[in-house]
Amino acid sequence: MRQALSALTTRGRCFVAAGLSAALSALVLGEADLLRVAAFLVALPLIAAALVARTQFRLSCDRVISPARVPAGEPATVRVSLTNLGRITTGLLLLEDTLPYTLGTRPRFVVDRIPSGWERSVHYSAKAELRGRYRIGPMRLRLTDPFGLVELSRGFTSTHTLTVVPKVHPLPPVGLGGAWSTGGDSSSRSVAIQGDEDAATREYRNGDDLRKVHWRSTARIGKLMVRREEQPWQTRAAMILDTRLARHHGEGSAASFEWAVSAAASIGVHLGRLGYSLRLFTDGGELHTGADGDFRAAHHLLDQLAVLPHSPNETLERGVQALRHSNEDGLLVAVLGDVGPEEAQTLAAGRAGGARSIAVLCDIANWRESSAGNRASIAAVQARHEATAGLLRRCGWRVVVGRRDTTIAQAWAQVGVSSFASSGFGAARGLAAVTGAAEVRGGR
């Protein structure tokens, strides 16, 4: 009863206040009729509060989100079903679902009486411009009397999660070139020629067959190593994503970081459809997907990228070291922000001369607004971007330039245009030049 009295609406409090004032006036003036009116004004909210407080409804709430995984900027439909499990017909119900502010305002619905065993359903749309995982619920239920004098709030406990993943753009079919696109038998033949003692090995990953452990290499290196003659390097790929906050520009969905995440998602899904097993790295190290061992399944990749935050790291050192220790010699795709030539040199120097590498460089100067005060800084960023792109091309990398007004699908066509830089001789010559320059600087 106390809870119901505290749940009096503004109308209910006005009724009580008017009744008390009328009662006081009736006592002063000696008007019996006015006292009856006062008693009626006070009694009506109290009776309504007692009835609402004694209402014992048994309701079940079921929520279905379709689809549960939606791209950023696309709406998802939330369907809420209420079932009356009790024997008493409900009164007028006011429903309010709990939503994060990113998904919009909280939806409210008025549901008419629900007889025993019946079900009522309502639905609404939820849309987020930013990727992430959002909790929807719990549902709040407000009970009210027919006069609107009392409003009692009750809540359910169930919640559901809506996953907003990065936008995935279908990429045009561009030949990735090299022997890795022909079938993948060369690695097995080289192992057969070299013999078991010199078999190509790599570090053990979760999910690998223990029968493939190469004990001789394990004893020599000190880490658990497995043979990879049955896993041709032609179908393997690695991706490193630059998540450093200081190397991106912009806010919200229009930021260069969101463009880079969307590009990584599009490329990862594209490679998965081509049959590549994908390993994902950031400037902080390798990201794992669990027992599957890679991100071949698109939903694993998208779920990981949906909650990928900015990084406070200053350099790519940890990510590059993790990439080197993984011994991945297949296709490498680097999605980078504002990277200078020195960092690009460090990344390129760790790749073998015949390994295929693609760099997606975000033109950060394109995300900066030009004004009289920052034109010099924009020019410096643009010069650093061009120097980095030129260095990577000389090292045999294919360079894709991403801009704010283009999608990764439009930029991906540059992979085919820059195929002249994919020859093994050119890559080896470029890497030799980079290594030599590094040695000269070290000697100095």
N, C-alpha and C positions, 0 to 999 in steps of 0.2 A: 504494500500500500504506500509506503514511504517513497519507493522508487516511482510509483505512478504519480504521486503528488509532485515530485520533482520534475516529472516529465510533462507538466501542464504547459500547453502552448500559450502564446501571448493572448489569444482569445479566451482561453480558460482562466488565466490570471485576471484578465479584465472582468470576467464574470464574477469571480470571487471578490475583487475589490469593489465592484458596483454593489454586490449584495451586502457587504459589510457597511458601506456608506449608507445604503438605503436602510439598513437595520438601525444604524445610529440615528439617522434622521427620524425614523418611525418612533424611536424611544423618546426623542426630544419633543416631537410634535404630538405624540400620542395617537398616531395613525395606525390602526390595526391592519388595514388593507395594504399599506406600504410595507408593513412587517412581513406579510405573507409573500409579497413580491421579493423581498430581501431573502427570505428563506428559500424560495425557489431558485434565485440566482446563485446562491451558495451551494445548494444541494446538487444542482445539475452537474457541475464539474466534478464534485466528489463522487457521485454515482457513476459517472463516466470513467473516472480513474479506477474505481473499484472493479468495474466490469472489464476494463482493459487489463488490469493486473491479474485477474483470475482467468484470463484467457489462456488455455493450455493447448496450443497448436503443436502438432507433430509434422514438421515439414522437412523434406530432403531437398538439397540443392545439388544439381549436377551441371557442370560447365564444360563445354567442348569448344576448343579453339581450332579453327580451320582456315589455313594450315597452321600447324604449330611452329613451322620454320618459314619465315617470310623475308624476302629481300627488303632492304631499307627503302622507305618511300612507298611501299605497297601495303594496302590494307589487309587485315586479317579479320575474319568474322568470329565473334564470340557469341555462342548460343547458351543461354541459361535456362534450365528447366526446373520448375518447382513442383513437387508432388506432395499432396496432402495425405499423410499416413495416418492421421487421426480420424475420429468419428464425428468431429464437429466441423461444420462448414466455416471456413475462415471469413473474416470481414474484408474490408478494403485494405490492401497492402501496398506500401511504398517501398520499392527496391532501389538500392544504390550499391553499385559495384565499386570496389576500390581499384584505382588505376594510378600508376606513376604519372606525374605531370607531363612527361615526355610523350605519353600516349594520348594526351588530351584531357578534357574535363570528365569528371565522373558521371557515367550515364545513370539516369534515374528513370524509373518506370512505375506506373500505377497499375496494379493487377487487381482485377475484380475478384469477387468471392470464388473460392476454390472448394467445391464439394469434396466429401470424403472419397479418397481413391483417385481423384482427378489430377490432371497435370496441366500446368500453364507454362508456356515458353515465350521468352523474349530474346531478341538478339540485337547486337550493335556492332559497329566497326571500330577497330583500334589500329592506328597507324603511327609509326615512328620514323623520323627522318634519320636517326642515328642508330647504328648497329648496337647490339647488346642483348642481354637477357633481362626481361621485365617480368615481375611477379604481378599477376592479376588476381585480385581477391584480397581478403574474404568479402563475401556478399553481406551487406547490411540490410536488415529488414526492419521497417518501421510500421508499428501497429497504431492505428488511430480509431477514434470513435466516429460515429456518423456526423457529429456536430463539429469535429475538429478541435475539441477542447483539450484532448490528451494525445500525446504522441510518444510511444514507447519504442525504443530502439533495441533490436536484438541482432546478433551476428552469427554467421556460420564460420567454420574454421578452415574449410578447404580452400586451397589456392592452386593456381596453375601458372605455368611459365610460358611466355611467348619469346621465342628466339628470333631476333632480327639480325639477319646475316648480311654481309656486304653484297652489293650488286654484282651479279655475274653477267658479263657481256660475252656472247658467243664470238669466238675468235675466228678469223678467216684461216683456211687451210694453207699453211706456209710450210714448205719443206724445211725440216730442221737440218737436213744434210748429213753427210758422213756415213760411216758404216753402221751406226746404231739404228738406222731406219730400214735395214735390209733384211734382218732376220735373226741376228744374234748368235751365229754359230762360230764366229771367229774366236771368241774367248774360250770356248770349249776345246777347239782344235789346238790353240796355243798351249792349253794345260796338258792336253794329251801328248804334245811334242816335248814339252819341258819335263814331264814326269811328275810324279806325286810329290817329290821333295821340294820342287820349285813351283807348286801349284799356287795359283793366284788366290789370295786370302783377304779377308776383311775382318773387322772386329765383330764379335758376336752381338746380335740384337735380340731383344725379347721376341719370342716366337720362332726362332730358328731351330731347325732340327738338330738335336745333339749328335746325331750320327754324322753330321757334316763337320764336326770339330776337327781341325787340323792340329794334332797334338805336338808335332815337331815345331810348328810356328808358334804355338802357344807357349812352349817351354823356352823358346828363344826370345820372344818379345815380352813375355810376362803378362800377357792379356789373353783372354779366351778368344781364339781366332777360328773362323770357319772357312771351308772351301766355298768358292762362288762359281765353280764351273757350271753349275746348274742354274745360276742366276746371271744371265748375260748382261754385261754392262750397258748394252744397247738400249735396254728398257728401264734403266734407272735414271732418276733425275733428283736434283737437289735444288732448293730455293732458299735464298737468304733475303730477308726483309729488313730494311732499315726502319726501326721504330723510334729512333732518337728524337726527342721533342725539339732539341735545338736545331735539327737539320730539316725541319718541316716548317711550313708557314700556313697561316689561316686558321679559322675556327669553324666548328660545326661540320656539317656535311660537305661544305665547299673547301675544306682544308686539303692541302696536298697529302697529308697523311691518310685521309680517307680515300683519296684517289689511289694511293699506293696500295692500300689494303684491298680495294676493289680490283686493282690490277693483279695482285697476288692471287686473289680468289679466282679470277677469270682464267689466269694462266694455269693454276693448279687443276681446275676442273677440266680445262682443255687437254692437259697432259694426261690426266687420268683417263679420259675417253680414248686417248691414243694408246693406252696400255702401259704408260710409265708408272712405276712405283715412285712415290715422291716422299722426300724427307724435307722437313721445314726447319729453317734456322732463322734466328734473329740476331741482333747485335749482342744479345745476352746469352746465346747458346742455342742448343737444339730444343725444339718443342716436340713432345712425344704424344702419341695418340692412344697409347695403351697396348694391348696384346696384339693388335693388328700389325704393328711394326712400321707402318707408313701411312701416308694420307691418300692412298689410291681411291678410297671411298670419298665421294664429294662431300657428304654430310659431315664426316670427321673434320675435314679441312675447314669447312664453313663454320662449324661450331667453334673451332679453335680461333678462327679469325674474328668471330662475332664478339668475343670478349677480350681481344688483344689490346692492351693499353699502350700508351706512350712509355718510352723508356728514358730514365735520367742519364743513361750512359753517355760518355763523351766521344768514345771511339768505337770502331767495329772490331776491335782486337779479339774480344772473347768469342764473337760469332765466327770470325775467320779461323781462329784456332780450333774451335769445335768442328768446323767444316773440314779442316785439314786432318784432324784426328779421325774423322769418320771414314777416310780413305775412299771417298766417293769420286770416281773418275768418269762418271757419265755426264749427262747434260746438266749444266748449272745455269740457273736464272737468278740474277741479282736485281732486286727492286730497291733502288737507292734514292735517297733524298739529296740534300746539298752535300755532295761528297767531293773532296778535293783530290788533286792528282796523286798526292802521297798515299792517301787511303786506297785509291783505286789501284795504285802500284802494288800495295801490300796484298790486296785481294787477287790481282792478276798473277802475281809471282807464285802463288801457291797452286796454280793450275798447270797440268801437263800440256805440252805443246800440241798434242792432237785432240785434247778434250774440247768439246763444244761448249761455248759460254755465251750467254746473252745477258746484256745489261739493260735494264729499264731505268732510265735516269729522269727523275722529275725535274723539270726546268723551274726551279724555285723562283727565279726572277719573274716568271710569268704569273706567279701567285701574288707577287708584291704589287701594291698600287704605287704608281709613279707620281712623285711630287717633287717640288723644288728642293726639299730637304733630304731626300733619300735617293736621288738619281745616281749619285756616286756609288752608294752601297749596292744598288741594283746592278750597275755596270760591273762592279767587282764580282758579284755573284754570277752574272752572266759569263764573265771571262773565265771564272773557275769552272763553271759547267762545261764550256767549250773545250777547255784544256783537258778536263777529265774524259770527255767523250772522245777526243782525239787520241789520248793515251790508250784507252781501251781498244779503240779500233786498230791501232798499231800493234797491239798485243794479240790480235786475232779475234777479238770479241765482236759480236754483233750488237750494235747500240740502238736502242729504241728510246726516243725522246718523248716524254709525257708532258702534256700541257693542260692547263685548267679547262680550256675550251674544246678539248678532244677527249674521246674515250679510249680505253686500252684497245678496243677492237680496231679503231682507226689507226692507232699508233703501231699496232702489231704488224701491219703491212710493211713497216720498215725493216722487219727481219729478212724478208725476201730481197729487198732492195740492197741491203748491206751484205749480201751473201759473198761478195768478193773477199771479205775479210775472214772467211771461214776456212781457208786452206791451212793445212798443217804447217807448211813451210813459212807462211806469213806469220802464223801464231808463234812458231818457234823463234823466228827472227825478232819479233816484237818482244817476246819474253827475254831473249838474250840481251837485247838493248836495255830493257828495264833492269835486269839483274846486274849488268855491267855498270849502269848508272848508279845503282845502289852501292856496288862495291867501291866505286870511285869516291862517293860521298863518305862511305865508311873509312876509306883510307885517309881522306882529308881529316 
